[in-house]
Amino acid sequence: MASSSERRPSWTFLTNHARVLVAISRDPGVRLRDVAVTCGLTERTVQAIVADLEADGYLSRSRDGRRNRYEIAEGAMFRHPAEAGHEVAGLLSLLAEDPSPARR
């Protein structure tokens, strides 16, 4: 039997949309290719998620030379009724910190 540290979890607490938003909040100039690697998704999936987030007003995109720059919408609220009344910014500020062991 594999130990709990060797098994891959069958579920996670955050959705792919949340992971992409966290990655963008850490680096607003990040390339979607790099977001895909960080999140363990395909670049096409990340592009679709960014389109969803942009269409629903969670972020905006602007050109910065040859690259895109993203801005998280201030005051964006969670969509699910269970989190109603809470801003996404609270979660992003918690998760946007550098997770490296040196900071712990």
Secondary structure, DSSP 8 states (H G I E B T S, - for coil): ---TTTS--S--SS-HHHHHHHHHHH-TT--HHHHHHHHT--HHHHHHHHHHHHHTTSEEEEEETTEEEEEE-TT-B-SSGGGTT-BHHHHHHHHSS---GGG-
